Amino acid sequence: MIENIKEMIDQLSEKDAKTLLRLTLIRLDQLTKIDVPKEEIIEEIQHIVQIIDHQPPPRTDYDMIHITGSESTAGSLRVGLERNHKVIGFSEMFDIGPLWDSSARQEWLHDHINIFEDFLEEEFNSNFKKAIEELNHIPPHIPVILWTADNVHEQIFHRYILHHLHNSENEVVLINATTAYQKLSLSNKFEPIHSGEIMPETLKVIFENESENILPINARNQLSEEWLQLKETKDLLRIWKNEEIQGVPEEYIDQELLHCAQNVKRDFSENEFVKAARIIGETHGQLEGKFNTAFLEYRLRTLAFEGYFKIKGIPKSMHHYSVRLKNREGENI
């Protein structure tokens, strides 16, 4: 069986291979978080193997273009939708960093955010440029499905894309995955705030339910204008609150980080260092996933440099260092 899987993988394009790998990791992460029995996890892996086995050759003609603000959502759509749907996925984090200038943005991300824990800086930039190039070459007769959700990154992202498509003739359908998911009659109480949290088969149902809701031209123009307004702001951290994009200070979540660090510390001995990833994971959960882990790591690292923590290791990613809380006099708590 292993040899057959190797042959199947060898026949995949690089793009399809990356998509399926991301889907596998996302799905396994979701399953482990909700304590699913091992047998069900094995069934999921076997299901993904079947998907690989039945991959048809790539198409060059499409009936519809989907645009998403994350590669995880793009990967799920590529699996859930038919092959006549092209998906363009962007790697970005519009919730943080400068928006007023692309060069200033790249410099700030490079200097402050360990975003390259999972992929290299060159690939991050290359993927974004490639997605923009695909966006620029969408034929005018093909409808565009633009995905968003109730989180600040995707809310800013769809405004950015609509400004980019300001002069295009394409019909645009804007789908809010969060609100569309809430309309479904599902037995679980899960309420996604990111489109990437939704399973491929459910995204397909959402698309089928929402695909006729073409965004009026006046709404497109308004959202495009809102992107231009956002570019004028000097905020480095933005949140989605009361259905609005709001700028807040960088230190907005620092107290929550310190509080979670104190809670985590109770599980360890008096002078023991705690992995940064443990504190970040705790904070991410407490804040209901509303802040990306890269920004949480940046603020934890900043608090360490400011003297709130003693640090052990090299902080090149959240998995490479540990911290220990200090009191106001600099002694260990």
C-alpha positions as CSV (number, residue, x, y, z in Angstrom):
1,M,0.0,0.0,0.0
2,I,2.9,2.4,0.8
3,E,4.3,2.0,-2.7
4,N,1.0,2.7,-4.2
5,I,0.7,5.9,-2.1
6,K,4.2,7.0,-3.2
7,E,3.3,6.5,-6.9
8,M,0.1,8.5,-6.4
9,I,2.0,11.4,-4.7
10,D,4.6,11.4,-7.5
11,Q,1.9,12.0,-10.0
12,L,0.5,15.0,-8.2
13,S,1.4,18.6,-9.2
14,E,3.3,20.5,-6.5
15,K,0.2,22.7,-5.9
16,D,-2.1,19.7,-5.4
17,A,0.4,18.0,-3.2
18,K,0.7,21.0,-0.9
19,T,-3.1,21.4,-0.9
20,L,-3.6,17.8,0.3
21,L,-0.8,18.0,2.8
22,R,-2.3,21.2,4.3
23,L,-5.8,19.6,4.4
24,T,-4.4,16.5,6.1
25,L,-2.7,18.6,8.8
26,I,-5.7,20.8,9.4
27,R,-8.1,17.9,9.6
28,L,-5.8,15.9,12.0
29,D,-5.4,19.0,14.2
30,Q,-9.2,19.5,14.4
31,L,-9.8,15.8,15.2
32,T,-7.2,15.8,18.0
33,K,-8.6,18.9,19.5
34,I,-12.1,17.3,19.9
35,D,-10.7,14.0,21.2
36,V,-12.0,11.8,18.3
37,P,-11.3,8.1,18.6
38,K,-8.2,6.8,16.8
39,E,-10.3,4.6,14.5
40,E,-12.1,7.8,13.1
41,I,-8.7,9.5,12.6
42,I,-7.5,6.5,10.6
43,E,-10.7,6.6,8.5
44,E,-10.1,10.3,7.7
45,I,-6.5,9.5,6.6
46,Q,-7.9,6.7,4.3
47,H,-10.4,9.1,2.9
48,I,-7.6,11.6,2.0
49,V,-5.7,8.7,0.3
50,Q,-8.7,8.0,-1.8
51,I,-8.9,11.6,-2.8
52,I,-5.2,11.4,-4.0
53,D,-6.0,8.2,-5.9
54,H,-8.8,9.8,-7.9
55,Q,-7.1,13.0,-8.8
56,P,-7.9,13.8,-12.5
57,P,-5.4,15.8,-14.6
58,P,-5.4,19.5,-14.0
59,R,-7.8,21.7,-16.0
60,T,-7.1,25.0,-17.7
61,D,-10.8,25.9,-18.3
62,Y,-13.0,27.0,-15.4
63,D,-16.6,28.1,-15.0
64,M,-16.1,29.9,-11.7
65,I,-13.2,31.5,-9.7
66,H,-13.1,31.3,-5.9
67,I,-10.9,33.8,-3.9
68,T,-10.0,33.2,-0.3
69,G,-7.9,34.9,2.3
70,S,-6.2,31.8,3.5
71,E,-4.5,28.7,2.1
72,S,-6.5,26.4,4.5
73,T,-9.8,27.6,3.1
74,A,-8.4,27.3,-0.5
75,G,-7.4,23.8,0.2
76,S,-10.7,22.8,1.6
77,L,-12.5,24.3,-1.4
78,R,-10.3,22.5,-3.9
79,V,-11.3,19.3,-2.3
80,G,-15.0,20.1,-1.8
81,L,-15.8,21.6,-5.1
82,E,-15.9,20.2,-8.7
83,R,-12.9,20.5,-10.9
84,N,-14.4,23.3,-13.0
85,H,-14.0,25.7,-10.1
86,K,-10.6,27.4,-9.8
87,V,-9.5,28.5,-6.3
88,I,-7.0,31.3,-5.6
89,G,-5.8,31.3,-2.1
90,F,-3.8,34.2,-0.5
91,S,-1.3,33.9,2.3
92,E,-1.7,37.1,4.3
93,M,-2.5,38.5,7.8
94,F,-4.3,41.8,7.3
95,D,-5.2,42.0,11.0
96,I,-1.6,43.1,11.8
97,G,1.0,45.4,10.4
98,P,1.0,48.5,8.3
99,L,-1.5,48.7,5.4
100,W,-0.5,52.1,4.0
101,D,2.6,50.9,2.1
102,S,3.6,47.4,0.9
103,S,7.3,48.0,1.5
104,A,6.6,49.2,5.0
105,R,4.4,46.2,5.6
106,Q,7.0,43.7,4.5
107,E,9.6,45.4,6.6
108,W,7.4,45.4,9.7
109,L,6.5,41.8,9.3
110,H,10.1,40.8,8.8
111,D,11.3,42.7,11.9
112,H,8.5,41.7,14.3
113,I,6.7,38.6,13.3
114,N,8.0,35.0,13.3
115,I,5.7,34.1,10.4
116,F,8.2,31.8,8.8
117,E,7.9,29.0,11.3
118,D,6.0,26.9,8.8
119,F,7.3,28.3,5.5
120,L,10.2,30.4,4.2
121,E,9.9,34.2,3.7
122,E,10.6,33.8,0.0
123,E,7.7,31.3,-0.4
124,F,5.4,33.6,1.6
125,N,6.1,36.5,-0.7
126,S,6.1,34.4,-3.8
127,N,2.7,32.8,-3.1
128,F,1.2,36.3,-2.6
129,K,2.6,37.6,-5.9
130,K,1.5,34.5,-7.7
131,A,-2.1,34.9,-6.3
132,I,-2.1,38.5,-7.4
133,E,-1.0,37.5,-10.9
134,E,-3.8,34.9,-11.1
135,L,-6.2,37.6,-9.9
136,N,-5.1,39.9,-12.7
137,H,-5.7,37.3,-15.4
138,I,-9.3,36.3,-14.5
139,P,-11.3,36.5,-17.7
140,P,-14.1,39.1,-17.5
141,H,-16.9,36.6,-18.2
142,I,-16.1,34.3,-15.3
143,P,-18.1,34.9,-12.0
144,V,-16.0,35.4,-8.9
145,I,-16.9,33.9,-5.5
146,L,-15.2,35.9,-2.8
147,W,-15.1,34.2,0.7
148,T,-15.0,36.0,4.0
149,A,-16.0,35.4,7.6
150,D,-16.5,37.2,10.9
151,N,-12.8,37.9,11.7
152,V,-10.8,41.0,11.0
153,H,-8.3,39.5,8.6
154,E,-11.0,38.2,6.2
155,Q,-13.1,41.3,6.5
156,I,-10.2,43.5,5.5
157,F,-9.1,40.9,2.8
158,H,-12.4,41.0,0.9
159,R,-12.3,44.8,0.9
160,Y,-8.8,44.6,-0.5
161,I,-9.9,42.2,-3.2
162,L,-12.9,44.2,-4.2
163,H,-10.7,47.3,-4.5
164,H,-8.4,45.2,-6.7
165,L,-11.4,44.2,-8.9
166,H,-12.8,47.7,-8.9
167,N,-12.7,48.1,-12.6
168,S,-13.4,44.5,-13.5
169,E,-16.6,43.3,-15.3
170,N,-16.8,40.1,-13.4
171,E,-19.9,39.4,-11.4
172,V,-18.9,39.0,-7.7
173,V,-20.7,36.9,-5.0
174,L,-19.5,37.7,-1.5
175,I,-20.0,34.7,0.9
176,N,-19.7,35.2,4.6
177,A,-18.9,31.7,5.8
178,T,-19.7,32.5,9.4
179,T,-23.2,33.7,8.8
180,A,-23.9,31.2,6.1
181,Y,-22.8,28.4,8.4
182,Q,-25.2,29.6,11.1
183,K,-28.1,29.3,8.6
184,L,-27.5,25.5,8.2
185,S,-29.4,23.1,10.4
186,L,-26.5,21.4,12.0
187,S,-26.6,19.4,15.3
188,N,-23.3,20.7,16.6
189,K,-22.9,24.1,18.3
190,F,-19.7,25.0,16.5
191,E,-19.6,28.6,15.3
192,P,-16.7,29.2,13.0
193,I,-15.1,32.7,13.0
194,H,-12.6,31.7,10.2
195,S,-13.7,30.1,6.9
196,G,-10.7,27.7,7.1
197,E,-12.4,26.0,10.1
198,I,-15.2,24.6,8.0
199,M,-15.0,21.2,6.4
200,P,-14.9,20.9,2.6
201,E,-18.3,19.2,2.3
202,T,-19.9,22.0,4.4
203,L,-18.2,24.7,2.3
204,K,-19.7,23.1,-0.8
205,V,-23.2,23.3,0.8
206,I,-22.6,26.9,1.8
207,F,-21.5,27.7,-1.8
208,E,-24.6,26.0,-3.3
209,N,-26.9,28.0,-0.9
210,E,-25.3,31.4,-1.4
211,S,-24.0,31.3,-5.0
212,E,-26.9,33.3,-6.5
213,N,-26.4,36.4,-4.2
214,I,-24.5,38.7,-6.6
215,L,-23.0,41.7,-4.8
216,P,-24.6,44.9,-6.1
217,I,-22.2,47.4,-7.8
218,N,-22.9,50.1,-5.1
219,A,-21.9,47.6,-2.3
220,R,-18.8,46.7,-4.2
221,N,-17.9,50.4,-4.5
222,Q,-18.5,51.0,-0.9
223,L,-16.3,48.1,0.3
224,S,-13.6,49.1,-2.2
225,E,-13.7,52.7,-0.7
226,E,-13.5,51.2,2.8
227,W,-10.2,49.5,1.9
228,L,-8.8,52.9,0.8
229,Q,-9.9,54.3,4.2
230,L,-8.2,51.5,6.0
231,K,-5.0,52.2,4.1
232,E,-5.0,55.7,5.6
233,T,-4.9,54.5,9.2
234,K,-1.6,54.0,11.1
235,D,-2.8,51.1,13.3
236,L,-0.6,48.0,13.6
237,L,-3.3,45.8,15.2
238,R,-7.0,45.6,14.2
239,I,-9.9,43.7,15.6
240,W,-13.5,42.8,14.4
241,K,-15.9,44.1,17.1
242,N,-19.6,45.0,16.8
243,E,-19.4,44.2,13.1
244,E,-16.8,46.8,12.6
245,I,-13.0,46.9,11.9
246,Q,-11.4,48.7,14.7
247,G,-7.8,49.7,15.3
248,V,-6.3,49.1,18.7
249,P,-2.9,49.5,20.3
250,E,-0.3,46.8,19.9
251,E,-0.3,46.0,23.6
252,Y,-4.1,45.4,23.5
253,I,-3.8,41.7,24.5
254,D,-0.7,42.0,26.7
255,Q,-2.6,41.6,30.0
256,E,-4.4,38.6,28.7
257,L,-1.1,37.0,27.8
258,L,0.3,37.7,31.3
259,H,-2.9,36.3,32.9
260,C,-2.7,33.1,30.8
261,A,1.0,32.8,31.6
262,Q,0.1,32.9,35.3
263,N,-2.6,30.3,34.9
264,V,-0.2,28.0,33.0
265,K,2.5,28.4,35.6
266,R,0.3,26.7,38.2
267,D,0.9,23.4,36.4
268,F,4.7,23.7,36.8
269,S,7.2,23.8,39.6
270,E,8.3,27.1,41.1
271,N,11.3,27.8,39.0
272,E,10.4,25.9,35.9
273,F,10.4,27.5,32.5
274,V,7.3,27.1,30.4
275,K,7.3,26.7,26.6
276,A,6.2,29.8,24.8
277,A,3.9,27.7,22.6
278,R,2.0,26.5,25.7
279,I,1.2,30.1,26.8
280,I,0.3,31.2,23.3
281,G,-2.0,28.2,22.9
282,E,-3.7,29.0,26.2
283,T,-4.2,32.7,25.2
284,H,-5.4,31.8,21.7
285,G,-8.0,29.6,23.2
286,Q,-9.1,32.1,25.8
287,L,-9.4,34.8,23.1
288,E,-11.5,32.3,21.0
289,G,-9.0,32.4,18.1
290,K,-9.6,36.1,17.4
291,F,-5.9,36.8,17.3
292,N,-3.4,34.9,15.2
293,T,-0.7,33.0,17.0
294,A,2.1,34.9,15.2
295,F,1.0,38.1,16.7
296,L,0.6,36.5,20.2
297,E,4.1,35.2,19.9
298,Y,5.4,38.7,19.0
299,R,3.7,40.2,22.1
300,L,5.0,37.5,24.4
301,R,8.5,38.0,23.1
302,T,8.1,41.8,23.5
303,L,7.0,41.3,27.1
304,A,10.0,39.1,27.7
305,F,12.3,41.8,26.3
306,E,10.5,44.4,28.5
307,G,11.4,42.4,31.6
308,Y,8.1,40.6,32.4
309,F,9.6,37.2,31.7
310,K,13.0,35.6,32.0
311,I,13.7,33.9,28.7
312,K,15.5,30.6,27.9
313,G,16.4,29.6,24.3
314,I,16.5,31.5,21.0
315,P,13.1,33.1,20.2
316,K,13.1,32.3,16.5
317,S,9.7,30.6,16.9
318,M,7.3,29.9,19.7
319,H,8.7,26.3,19.8
320,H,12.3,27.4,20.3
321,Y,12.2,29.1,23.6
322,S,10.6,29.1,27.1
323,V,9.8,31.8,29.6
324,R,9.4,32.3,33.3
325,L,7.3,35.1,34.9
326,K,9.0,37.7,37.0
327,N,7.5,40.0,39.7
328,R,7.9,43.8,39.7
329,E,11.3,43.6,41.4
330,G,12.6,41.2,38.7
331,E,12.5,38.2,41.0
332,N,10.8,35.0,39.8
333,I,7.2,34.5,40.8
